[in-house]
């Protein structure tokens, strides 16, 4: 029984890590979600430094953000079920810094194993991230993340009282190349970005199991997803003769490759793409899609899952001249197999554009 239980725990936690139930590898930025989670080369994300820490270079001044990605209504159980991120980033003369706390919360959920059904009373995990990005050359940025990840659940109706993990020390590294594009006009400017990152290298991730049958503890080492991310972003800005921004367009694409696996037949390829149109730097409309290498609640393996969303940027300069404060709200919808019960996400952020030092 203990061996089977331990084996089940290994499979459970490995599956969580790769099936987007973990705060470690879930995108919670509504902008990125609406554009197919394809921001590895887009320096305009609010909380996407965990995809590529080099993209933090695009955050100007001081930003404070809250992001929430809802798990309801797919899970038809009562309780709170959501992902969220609370974070801040700061532009300085020595580079850009960011601190982000990502969290998953589920007050009630069930997992079905070979011989038992587990009903956690409470299920949550978190990822804490310290990010840094700096321009090495004029168009080339390098970024690093230092982070840790933890998981805990309390169970009922099962030989386990609770399960928790250690706090491994993990590292990410990313690069971003930015360059002017191909349009040579005073009214229209374009540029392209290329990005790449390696994620989740570090110390062992250990699951600590407390058993009713024994007062001792069992430690099980399980793999965290090590990912290679590659992507691009192409931007076009259309301005008036007075340099007022009229329209902006962004095209993004991303490919993720799973560098390790918890079983030989693990699928490793993820694709995402998106498009954004912005009017007067105030209203943005977005659409995109993703293709996962496994069956999930968005669709079958390899299916293209549609997302869309919108954002509003409210600059205080409309009220007080040259006051560099912005309040932004972003919203995204994720189409699921049950189109009547799609999921959503939103961001709220406050940005003071001027650097502090």
C-alpha positions as CSV (number, residue, x, y, z in Angstrom):
1,X,0.0,0.0,0.0
2,X,2.8,2.4,0.9
3,X,4.6,1.7,-2.3
4,X,1.5,2.2,-4.4
5,X,0.7,5.4,-2.5
6,X,4.2,6.7,-3.0
7,X,4.0,5.9,-6.7
8,X,0.7,7.7,-7.0
9,X,2.1,10.8,-5.3
10,X,5.0,10.9,-7.8
11,X,2.7,10.7,-10.7
12,X,0.3,13.2,-9.2
13,X,2.9,15.9,-8.6
14,X,4.6,15.3,-11.9
15,X,1.3,15.5,-13.7
16,X,0.5,18.8,-11.8
17,X,3.8,20.3,-12.9
18,X,3.2,19.6,-16.6
19,X,-0.6,19.9,-17.0
20,X,-0.9,23.6,-16.0
21,X,-2.1,23.1,-12.5
22,X,1.1,24.6,-11.0
23,X,2.0,28.2,-10.4
24,X,5.5,27.4,-11.7
25,X,4.6,27.2,-15.3
26,X,1.2,28.9,-15.7
27,X,0.9,32.2,-17.4
28,X,-1.2,34.6,-15.3
29,X,-0.9,37.8,-17.3
30,X,-4.2,38.5,-19.1
31,X,-2.5,40.2,-22.0
32,X,-0.3,37.2,-22.7
33,X,-3.2,34.8,-22.1
34,X,-5.4,36.6,-24.7
35,X,-2.4,36.4,-27.2
36,X,-1.9,32.7,-26.9
37,X,0.6,32.8,-24.0
38,X,3.3,33.9,-26.4
39,X,5.2,36.7,-24.7
40,X,8.7,35.1,-24.5
41,X,9.9,37.9,-26.8
42,X,7.4,40.6,-26.0
43,X,8.8,43.2,-23.5
44,X,5.3,44.7,-23.0
45,X,4.0,42.1,-20.5
46,X,3.1,43.0,-17.0
47,X,4.0,39.8,-15.2
48,X,5.7,37.6,-17.8
49,X,9.2,37.8,-16.5
50,X,8.8,34.1,-15.4
51,X,8.6,33.2,-19.1
52,X,11.7,35.2,-20.0
53,X,13.3,37.4,-17.4
54,X,14.9,39.6,-20.1
55,X,11.4,40.9,-21.0
56,X,11.4,42.8,-17.7
57,X,13.5,45.4,-19.5
58,X,10.2,46.7,-21.1
59,X,8.7,47.7,-17.8
60,X,9.3,51.5,-17.3
61,X,9.4,53.3,-14.0
62,X,7.6,51.6,-11.1
63,X,4.8,49.1,-11.7
64,X,2.5,47.4,-9.2
65,X,0.2,44.6,-10.6
66,X,-2.3,42.0,-9.6
67,X,-3.2,39.2,-12.0
68,X,-5.9,36.6,-11.6
69,X,-6.7,33.6,-13.8
70,X,-9.9,31.8,-12.8
71,X,-10.3,28.0,-12.7
72,X,-14.1,28.2,-12.4
73,X,-16.4,27.1,-13.9
74,X,-14.5,24.1,-15.2
75,X,-14.4,22.6,-11.7
76,X,-18.0,22.3,-10.7
77,X,-17.1,22.1,-7.0
78,X,-17.7,24.8,-4.4
79,X,-14.9,26.9,-3.1
80,X,-12.2,29.3,-4.4
81,X,-10.3,28.1,-7.4
82,X,-7.9,30.5,-9.1
83,X,-4.3,31.4,-10.0
84,X,-3.0,34.9,-9.0
85,X,0.1,37.0,-9.2
86,X,1.0,40.0,-7.0
87,X,4.2,41.8,-8.1
88,X,6.2,44.9,-8.7
89,X,8.9,46.0,-11.0
90,X,11.3,49.0,-11.0
91,X,13.4,50.6,-13.7
92,X,16.8,51.8,-12.4
93,X,20.1,53.0,-13.9
94,X,21.7,49.6,-13.2
95,X,18.9,47.5,-14.7
96,X,15.3,46.5,-14.0
97,X,14.3,44.6,-10.9
98,X,11.1,42.6,-10.3
99,X,9.5,40.7,-7.4
100,X,6.5,38.4,-8.1
101,X,4.5,35.9,-6.0
102,X,2.4,33.5,-8.1
103,X,-0.1,31.3,-6.3
104,X,-2.7,28.6,-7.0
105,X,-5.6,28.2,-4.6
106,X,-8.3,25.5,-4.7
107,X,-10.4,24.9,-1.5
108,X,-11.9,21.7,-2.8
109,X,-10.8,19.4,-5.6
110,X,-10.7,15.7,-6.3
111,X,-8.1,13.4,-7.9
112,X,-8.9,9.9,-9.0
113,X,-6.2,7.3,-8.6
114,X,-6.0,3.6,-9.5
115,X,-7.4,2.5,-6.2
116,X,-8.6,5.5,-4.3
117,X,-10.2,8.9,-4.7
118,X,-8.4,11.8,-2.9
119,X,-10.5,14.8,-1.7
120,X,-8.2,17.6,-0.6
121,X,-9.7,19.9,2.0
122,X,-7.3,22.6,0.7
123,X,-4.9,22.6,-2.2
124,X,-2.4,25.4,-3.0
125,X,1.0,26.1,-4.3
126,X,3.1,29.2,-4.9
127,X,6.2,30.4,-6.7
128,X,8.3,33.3,-5.5
129,X,10.4,35.1,-8.1
130,X,13.2,37.7,-8.0
131,X,13.9,39.0,-11.5
132,X,16.7,41.1,-12.9
133,X,17.2,42.3,-16.5
134,X,20.0,44.5,-18.0
135,X,21.0,45.8,-21.4
136,X,24.4,44.3,-22.3
137,X,24.5,46.0,-25.6
138,X,22.2,48.6,-27.1
139,X,19.8,46.0,-28.6
140,X,20.6,43.0,-26.5
141,X,19.2,42.2,-23.0
142,X,20.0,39.4,-20.5
143,X,17.8,38.5,-17.6
144,X,17.9,36.0,-14.7
145,X,15.3,34.7,-12.2
146,X,16.0,33.4,-8.8
147,X,12.9,31.6,-7.5
148,X,11.5,28.9,-5.3
149,X,8.4,26.7,-5.5
150,X,6.3,24.9,-2.9
151,X,3.1,22.8,-2.8
152,X,0.8,21.8,0.0
153,X,-2.5,19.9,0.3
154,X,-4.6,18.7,3.2
155,X,-6.6,15.5,2.5
156,X,-9.7,13.8,3.8
157,X,-10.9,10.2,3.4
158,X,-7.4,8.9,2.6
159,X,-4.5,7.3,4.5
160,X,-2.7,10.7,4.1
161,X,-3.2,13.5,6.5
162,X,-1.4,16.1,4.3
163,X,1.3,16.5,1.7
164,X,3.8,19.2,1.3
165,X,7.2,19.9,-0.4
166,X,10.5,21.5,0.2
167,X,11.5,24.8,-1.2
168,X,14.0,24.2,-4.0
169,X,16.2,27.0,-5.3
170,X,15.6,27.4,-9.1
171,X,17.2,29.6,-11.8
172,X,16.0,30.9,-15.2
173,X,18.0,32.7,-17.8
174,X,16.7,34.6,-20.8
175,X,17.9,36.8,-23.6
176,X,16.0,39.4,-25.8
177,X,17.2,41.0,-29.0
178,X,15.5,44.1,-30.2
179,X,16.0,45.9,-33.5
180,X,14.4,48.3,-35.9
181,X,12.3,46.8,-38.7
182,X,12.0,47.4,-42.4
183,X,9.7,50.4,-42.7
184,X,11.5,53.7,-43.2
185,X,8.8,56.4,-42.7
186,X,8.3,59.4,-40.4
187,X,4.7,58.3,-39.6
188,X,5.2,54.5,-39.4
189,X,7.8,52.7,-37.4
190,X,8.3,49.0,-37.0
191,X,10.6,46.8,-34.9
192,X,11.1,43.1,-34.1
193,X,12.1,41.2,-31.0
194,X,13.6,37.8,-30.7
195,X,13.6,36.0,-27.3
196,X,14.8,32.8,-25.7
197,X,14.9,31.4,-22.2
198,X,15.8,28.3,-20.2
199,X,13.7,27.7,-17.1
200,X,13.7,25.7,-13.8
201,X,17.3,24.6,-13.2
202,X,18.3,24.1,-9.6
203,X,18.1,21.9,-6.5
204,X,15.9,18.8,-6.1
205,X,12.2,19.2,-5.6
206,X,11.1,16.8,-2.8
207,X,7.6,15.8,-1.8
208,X,7.2,15.2,1.9
209,X,4.4,12.7,2.7
210,X,2.9,12.4,6.2
211,X,1.3,9.0,6.8
212,X,-1.3,8.0,9.3
213,X,0.2,4.5,9.4
214,X,3.6,5.9,10.5
215,X,4.8,8.9,12.4
216,X,7.7,9.2,10.1
217,X,8.0,11.1,6.8
218,X,8.7,9.9,3.3
219,X,10.6,12.1,0.8
220,X,10.0,11.6,-2.9
221,X,12.1,13.4,-5.5
222,X,10.0,14.5,-8.5
223,X,10.9,16.4,-11.6
224,X,9.9,20.0,-12.3
225,X,9.5,21.0,-16.0
226,X,12.7,22.3,-17.5
227,X,11.7,24.3,-20.6
228,X,13.3,25.9,-23.6
229,X,11.2,28.8,-24.9
230,X,11.7,30.5,-28.2
231,X,9.7,33.3,-29.7
232,X,9.3,36.6,-31.6
233,X,7.3,39.8,-31.5
234,X,6.8,42.2,-34.4
235,X,5.5,45.7,-33.6
236,X,4.1,48.4,-35.9
237,X,3.4,52.0,-34.6
238,X,1.5,54.6,-36.6
239,X,1.8,58.2,-35.4
240,X,0.4,61.5,-36.4
241,X,2.5,64.5,-37.6
242,X,2.5,65.7,-34.0
243,X,4.0,62.4,-32.8
244,X,0.7,61.3,-31.2
245,X,0.4,57.6,-31.3
246,X,-2.7,56.7,-33.5
247,X,-2.4,52.9,-33.8
248,X,-0.2,50.1,-32.7
249,X,-0.1,46.5,-33.8
250,X,1.8,43.6,-32.3
251,X,2.2,40.0,-33.6
252,X,3.7,37.4,-31.3
253,X,4.6,33.7,-31.6
254,X,6.2,31.2,-29.2
255,X,7.4,27.6,-29.2
256,X,8.1,25.8,-25.9
257,X,10.0,22.5,-25.7
258,X,10.0,20.3,-22.6
259,X,13.6,19.3,-21.9
260,X,12.8,16.6,-19.4
261,X,9.9,14.2,-18.8
262,X,8.4,12.2,-16.0
263,X,7.6,9.3,-18.3
264,X,8.9,8.1,-21.8
265,X,5.8,9.1,-23.7
266,X,5.5,12.6,-22.4
267,X,4.7,15.1,-25.2
268,X,7.1,18.1,-25.3
269,X,5.9,20.7,-27.8
270,X,3.7,23.8,-27.1
271,X,2.8,26.5,-29.6
272,X,1.2,29.9,-29.1
273,X,0.5,32.9,-31.3
274,X,-1.3,36.2,-30.9
275,X,-2.3,39.6,-32.3
276,X,-2.9,43.0,-30.6
277,X,-4.3,46.2,-32.0
278,X,-4.2,49.4,-29.9
279,X,-5.9,52.7,-30.6
280,X,-4.5,56.0,-29.3
281,X,-2.5,54.0,-26.7
282,X,-5.7,53.6,-24.7
283,X,-7.8,50.8,-26.0
284,X,-6.4,47.4,-27.0
285,X,-8.1,44.4,-28.6
286,X,-6.3,41.0,-28.6
287,X,-6.8,37.5,-30.1
288,X,-4.7,34.4,-30.1
289,X,-4.5,30.7,-29.5
290,X,-2.5,27.9,-28.1
291,X,-1.9,24.2,-28.9
292,X,-1.0,21.9,-26.0
293,X,0.8,18.6,-26.3
294,X,-1.7,16.9,-24.0
295,X,-5.4,16.5,-23.5
296,X,-6.8,19.3,-21.2
297,X,-9.9,21.2,-20.5
298,X,-9.2,23.6,-23.4
299,X,-9.3,20.8,-26.0
300,X,-7.8,17.6,-27.2
301,X,-4.0,17.1,-27.8
302,X,-2.8,19.4,-30.6
303,X,-6.1,21.3,-30.8
304,X,-5.9,25.1,-31.4
305,X,-7.5,26.7,-28.4
306,X,-8.9,30.2,-29.1
307,X,-8.4,33.2,-26.7
308,X,-9.4,36.8,-26.9
309,X,-9.4,39.9,-24.7
310,X,-9.2,43.7,-24.3
311,X,-7.3,46.2,-22.3
312,X,-7.8,49.8,-21.2
313,X,-4.9,52.1,-20.4
314,X,-5.9,55.3,-18.5
315,X,-3.1,57.9,-18.5
316,X,-3.4,60.6,-15.8
317,X,-1.9,63.0,-18.4
318,X,-5.5,63.4,-19.7
319,X,-6.4,65.1,-16.4
320,X,-3.1,66.6,-15.4
321,X,-0.5,67.6,-18.0
322,X,2.7,65.5,-18.0
323,X,1.7,63.5,-14.9
324,X,3.3,60.1,-15.7
325,X,0.8,57.8,-14.0
326,X,-1.2,55.1,-15.8
327,X,-3.9,52.7,-14.5
328,X,-4.4,49.7,-16.7
329,X,-7.1,47.0,-16.8
330,X,-6.9,43.9,-19.0
331,X,-9.3,41.0,-19.5
332,X,-9.0,37.7,-21.3
333,X,-11.4,34.8,-22.2
334,X,-10.1,31.3,-22.7
335,X,-12.4,29.1,-24.8
336,X,-12.8,25.5,-23.4
337,X,-14.4,22.3,-24.8
338,X,-17.6,23.4,-23.1
339,X,-18.0,26.8,-24.9
340,X,-20.8,27.8,-22.5
341,X,-18.4,27.6,-19.5
342,X,-15.2,29.4,-20.7
343,X,-12.6,30.6,-18.3
344,X,-11.4,34.2,-17.8
345,X,-8.5,36.2,-16.4
346,X,-7.8,39.9,-15.6
347,X,-5.0,42.3,-14.6
348,X,-5.0,45.5,-12.7
349,X,-1.8,47.5,-12.7
350,X,-0.6,51.0,-11.7
351,X,2.5,52.4,-13.5
352,X,4.5,55.5,-12.7
353,X,6.6,55.9,-15.8
354,X,9.5,57.9,-14.6
355,X,12.5,56.0,-13.3
356,X,13.4,56.6,-9.6
357,X,17.2,56.4,-9.9
